[in-house]
Amino acid sequence: MQIEIPVYQPSICGNEIKYVLDCLESTWISSKGKYILMFENAFANFIGTAHATTVCNGTVAIHLALLALGIGEGDEVIVPTLTYIASVNAITYTGAKPVFVDSLKDTWQMDPSDVKRKLTKQTKAIMAVHLYGHPCEMDSLLKISKENNIFLVEDCAGAIGSKYKGKHVGCFGDISTFSFFGNKTITTGEGGMVVTNDETLFNRSVHFKGQGLAKHRQYWHDVIGYNYRMTNICAAIGLAQLESIDFFISQKADIAKKYKASFKGSEVEFHEVKEDVVHAYWMCSILVAKFEQRDQLRDYLANKGIETRPLFYPVHTMPMYSKMFQRFEIAENLAGRGINLPSYPGMTDDQVSFVIKSILDFYEK
């Protein structure tokens, strides 16, 4: 069956073409050019951090953040098992050990109580992943990190525009990361950002991402660095996308509102939102009542031309991270019943209604 309503597609509705053509005409198409700094400054201003530096994708953003903190061999980083694999792989890249925690049943975010239980003398950082755009319980995680003198990293890949008690996510941790992949709220095609309020961490991030090039000596490299830079063309797209972010977020919130109202009283449970937070709804997600219904419903919708995604598989169940048997009942339950629905700027009311009707029809048949 041909997909007619995708889970996500980017909206190119602003100055993207204009800015890219400007890059091409100027010949500044690689990792130098005016749009790099313009995008970094605009993004830092949008979320309210002192510093932001662009990178080539969201995965290396996490790796770079951990490198800047000095995370490495013998260290442990606490991370939710219900997350995209990149969060965990980036920890492994450094030589540190990922230590998994379970999720909260209502918000699906990492459980602060489980974080406390997993603390050891080797714990160097907590990675708070704002899953699907709902913020983590930041007050609790901040308290744990301060009381135990450990770093707090925010993985905000799917949470651009999300807020916790009036403050943008990405502003709470020692260092934070964002992704601009094609299915994110704003996109650069491939890209990411590392943000922080700490000038030293910012300078370390810039140093490591640029092949470890010394600041005041041309072609002199004083650390083992990486080529994690973003191109000027990608930054140009990102700047144009950022100019439309309020529109994108409002469109996605409107779609989520329609889904939530329509599924009320049905067998479908829409992703709950806690008080005092803004859920940016990178993905609009539901839970079905029974495990066996998830794939049945997805197949039913696919036959109607509606694309869906399952929730992320808990990382502790994947071969390279499952050498030690572990159970995380809530994360496993959520993953087994969860589905991401289409939700993108430009999605029409008729399309939203068709998705809703199709899901409700599935339960009536």
Secondary structure, DSSP 8 states (H G I E B T S, - for coil): ---SB-S------SSHHHHHHHHHHHT--SS-SHHHHHHHHHHHHHHT-SEEEEES-HHHHHHHHHHHHT--TT-EEEEESSS-HHHHHHHHHTT-EEEEE-B-TTT-SB-HHHHHHH--TTEEEEEEE-GGG----HHHHHHHHHHTT-EEEEE-TT-TT-EETTEETTSSSSEEEEE-BTTSSS--BS-EEEEES-HHHHHHHHHHHBTTB-TTSTT-B-S---B----HHHHHHHHHHHHTHHHHHHHHHHHHHHHHHHHTTSS-EE----TTEE---SSEEEE-SSHHHHHHHHHHHHTTTB--EE----GGGSGGG-SS----HHHHHHHHHEEEE---TT--HHHHHHHHHHHHHHHH-
